[in-house]
Amino acid sequence: MPNQTTDFEDLVVVGSSAGGVGALSTLVSTLTRDFPAPIVLAQHLDPQRPSQLGSILGRRSTLPIVVVSEHGPTLLEKGKIYVVPANRHVKIIDGHVNLEADHGDRPKPSVDMLLSSAAEAYGEHLIAVILTGAGSDGAAGAVDVKSAGGVVVIQNPQTAPYPSMPLSLPPTVVDHVVEMEKIGPLLYDLLSGGNISTTDKAEDPLRDLLTQVGAQTNIDFRKYKSSTILRRIGRRMAVTHNAGIRDYADYLRAHPDEVGELVKAFLIKVTGFFRDPEAFEIIRDMIVPRLIERARENGRVLRVWSAGCATGEEAYSIALLLADQLGADFSEWNAKIFATDVASDAIAFARRGLYPENVLKDLPGDYRNRFFERMDQGFRVSKTLRQAVIFGQQDISRGVPFPRIDLVVCRNVLIYLKPELQQTVLDLFAYSLHQSQGFLFLGKAETARPTKATFELVDKRWKIYRCLGGPLGFPVHEGSGRMPYNGMREIRRRIVAPTSPPHSHDASEPEIELGQLRRINETMLRHTNVAVVIIDHSYRIVTINAAARRLLGVRDLGYDQDFLHTVRGMPYQEVRRAIDTAFREHSTMALPELELDRTLVGTARHVNMTIMLMQVDRAPADLAVITAVDITEQVEVKRKLETLQREQTEVMTELSSATKRFSDMNKELQDANEELQAANEELMLTQEELQATNEEFEATNEELQATNEELETNNEELQATNEELQTTNDELTARTLELQEFTRQHKLDQFQISLLLERFPHYVMVLNATDLTIQAVNSGYRELMGSRDVTGSRLTDVFKGNDLEQLIRSLKHATIDGQSIQTPPILATPAAGDGVVESRFIHTIVPIPDLTGAVINRLFIYSERVDS
């Protein structure tokens, strides 16, 4: 939950990828000195190189730049820009920027982590901005921002150098798509206009405005929290530059499209894979097995409807459950999941089935490895599952129900509708479910309660119901433009063959009419190249010929399926309006050069489509014949001709312009020629003067040539000297390397000898041969001497005993002769202090010469105690 106890107000967080320095520079250059909030910038950079982003932005920004450092949390202050380091992750906690420890292989700094922590702290006071960049970092964080009530702004992907990062965000969480230069002013407007006080004077205009919006959208927002509603209205007022609520209400009346933008600001459309995992566990363990068991008896047919599917995660979640339960047999089942939503951009995103990696974090088990394919921008739902989910744009309050549905999933949709419209939608779901006595999954946030006569409660917490069945009429909402149920029932009585065998001649009459239509299809229409489809008033296909199947991409069709949802890639709204107009006005409608969506059918296709009413004997005109002719080649030829004509016109224009330019240039050349002739005469005179000067230059050149030869001789001598110096330098370098190696070996030998002496278990001492001062003793002697430091002391000051003089003579004798000497047992004991027992030692004296071997400079003494 957002932090509600903090004293800080608004925050702007900006994320981009490598290559976004230009975009960030443009953004900060558009921010004014009175910017009313702090801004945190995070960009993916090479962590091995020191970032210069702070200094780069400092040259473009009028606001102070603060580079976040390692010295504890950094307090956020309005009117300052905080640059996140490239090698650390950060979080926003209690109004501070906090550096975080490493979090694996994710890009640094993680935009997801930054946005999620900021959303938790600031809630609806947060504005997230996603700029140009590669990858999908920021998609999951933007969902958290939207869930907390914040605003999400992205750079226009069509003009972004690297559009992958802004495109990875689901369209349902994006509030504004803005050109780079306009983001700064938009942020200022959103922050300046986001707060409207809830005074008594504002209550009546607010109530009137919400009533106006409710009348246009069938959604009642009057029970929403006033502070939240006012803040989101304030944002729209700032964007549309309206000073007061009454002014904005007038603006809504004059601009109907703004109503849709306001509703988008009110509604938080957040979805995700397996959102509310406990609910999906119930669906998996209780509902799906019952659906599969019943479907085995009905030809392995499963039909699911996900109403309000947003960007498709919920529909794919159901598909994942079915595929997991059915295993390898899934492809052999006729499983169809109809996913509908009113937002066309959300449907287009869902059809791709491509989601960033961090959006899949809630997938159970090994679903990602089994049912997703790794792509450059994330993971894509496998082709088998994508083929099972059919997406379509539909307003649930005015749409046509899908028949014989086993499960309807509709979560967080009915809470936005008025009670009477809620009941109409529930009746629509009952119409879809009653034949199969299927299940309805609403979710715990819904407040609508289906009637007990129609549904029975299965799970109270998650609002899961089962349809009780029974004959249900076709639900109609007033103003929807749909025919009443009696008209629908009459069409179905005349067109659709009864499910039970006929018992009389009268009962078989509709079957004869349907048979006639289909026999015509099998004889005449089958052999024509014109695509022919016959539909009823509810867009349901009565018959379709083979040419139509090929042209419109229709496969595995049942004769009662919805034409508008079955033909994928067709412009839904345009064809639906034409069909409605034909039925309403009893006229023939033509749709010339209708383009089928190339992303669905492979290549661009164009058709001429005609919709005309069909009269059946003794019945009103409730059938329509749709004919379609493939004109792709004609359209391509036409466009090529138009292109050629346009190019020809451009060439003629360029030629005319070039001719005029050549005429002007010719006149200029004539004038220039006259000037050149006059200049030529002057040049001839000047040439004579230059000839004389040239002779002087030749004489000087001879002198310079002689000097040059002398310099070349000197240069050769210098080069020879340089070669000699180089040879000497090489020899010195080799000698230096030898000395370095000798020094290293000497140090190593010294270290080894010192280590050997230190660990030798007997008494060892090294003396200066000249003055008999002690240079080193091992641990044995140090212990014998009471652990006092005797280095540098004379031997006579350290040793005592009757035979000390004999030891000194032996030392001098070894120094003179250069031979090793071993003394007999003599009484010469180190003076460790009072109370030390004197002992006799045998001393082995080894003289050590210097490097030349001529002078004895050190004496090595090994002493062995013979009594104690």
Secondary structure as GFF3:
##gff-version 3
##sequence-region A 1 868
A	DSSP	beta_strand	11	16	.	.	.	ID=ss1
A	DSSP	alpha_helix	21	29	.	.	.	ID=ss2
A	DSSP	beta_strand	39	43	.	.	.	ID=ss3
A	DSSP	alpha_helix	53	58	.	.	.	ID=ss4
A	DSSP	beta_strand	65	67	.	.	.	ID=ss5
A	DSSP	beta_strand	74	75	.	.	.	ID=ss6
A	DSSP	beta_strand	81	83	.	.	.	ID=ss7
A	DSSP	beta_strand	89	93	.	.	.	ID=ss8
A	DSSP	beta_strand	96	100	.	.	.	ID=ss9
A	DSSP	alpha_helix	111	122	.	.	.	ID=ss10
A	DSSP	three_ten_helix	123	125	.	.	.	ID=ss11
A	DSSP	beta_strand	126	130	.	.	.	ID=ss12
A	DSSP	alpha_helix	139	147	.	.	.	ID=ss13
A	DSSP	beta_strand	151	155	.	.	.	ID=ss14
A	DSSP	alpha_helix	164	167	.	.	.	ID=ss15
A	DSSP	three_ten_helix	171	173	.	.	.	ID=ss16
A	DSSP	beta_strand	176	178	.	.	.	ID=ss17
A	DSSP	alpha_helix	180	192	.	.	.	ID=ss18
A	DSSP	alpha_helix	200	217	.	.	.	ID=ss19
A	DSSP	alpha_helix	226	240	.	.	.	ID=ss20
A	DSSP	alpha_helix	245	254	.	.	.	ID=ss21
A	DSSP	alpha_helix	257	266	.	.	.	ID=ss22
A	DSSP	alpha_helix	277	282	.	.	.	ID=ss23
A	DSSP	pi_helix	283	287	.	.	.	ID=ss24
A	DSSP	alpha_helix	288	296	.	.	.	ID=ss25
A	DSSP	beta_strand	301	307	.	.	.	ID=ss26
A	DSSP	alpha_helix	313	326	.	.	.	ID=ss27
A	DSSP	three_ten_helix	327	332	.	.	.	ID=ss28
A	DSSP	beta_strand	334	341	.	.	.	ID=ss29
A	DSSP	alpha_helix	344	352	.	.	.	ID=ss30
A	DSSP	beta_strand	354	355	.	.	.	ID=ss31
A	DSSP	three_ten_helix	357	360	.	.	.	ID=ss32
A	DSSP	alpha_helix	367	371	.	.	.	ID=ss33
A	DSSP	beta_strand	372	375	.	.	.	ID=ss34
A	DSSP	beta_strand	378	381	.	.	.	ID=ss35
A	DSSP	alpha_helix	383	388	.	.	.	ID=ss36
A	DSSP	beta_strand	389	393	.	.	.	ID=ss37
A	DSSP	beta_strand	407	409	.	.	.	ID=ss38
A	DSSP	three_ten_helix	414	416	.	.	.	ID=ss39
A	DSSP	alpha_helix	419	433	.	.	.	ID=ss40
A	DSSP	beta_strand	439	441	.	.	.	ID=ss41
A	DSSP	beta_strand	455	459	.	.	.	ID=ss42
A	DSSP	beta_strand	464	467	.	.	.	ID=ss43
A	DSSP	alpha_helix	485	495	.	.	.	ID=ss44
A	DSSP	alpha_helix	509	523	.	.	.	ID=ss45
A	DSSP	three_ten_helix	525	527	.	.	.	ID=ss46
A	DSSP	beta_strand	531	536	.	.	.	ID=ss47
A	DSSP	beta_strand	541	544	.	.	.	ID=ss48
A	DSSP	alpha_helix	546	552	.	.	.	ID=ss49
A	DSSP	alpha_helix	563	566	.	.	.	ID=ss50
A	DSSP	alpha_helix	572	585	.	.	.	ID=ss51
A	DSSP	beta_strand	589	596	.	.	.	ID=ss52
A	DSSP	alpha_helix	598	601	.	.	.	ID=ss53
A	DSSP	beta_strand	605	614	.	.	.	ID=ss54
A	DSSP	beta_strand	623	630	.	.	.	ID=ss55
A	DSSP	alpha_helix	632	759	.	.	.	ID=ss56
A	DSSP	beta_strand	763	768	.	.	.	ID=ss57
A	DSSP	beta_strand	774	777	.	.	.	ID=ss58
A	DSSP	alpha_helix	779	784	.	.	.	ID=ss59
A	DSSP	alpha_helix	795	798	.	.	.	ID=ss60
A	DSSP	beta_strand	799	800	.	.	.	ID=ss61
A	DSSP	alpha_helix	804	817	.	.	.	ID=ss62
A	DSSP	beta_strand	821	822	.	.	.	ID=ss63
A	DSSP	beta_strand	826	827	.	.	.	ID=ss64
A	DSSP	beta_strand	829	830	.	.	.	ID=ss65
A	DSSP	beta_strand	840	849	.	.	.	ID=ss66
A	DSSP	beta_strand	856	865	.	.	.	ID=ss67
###
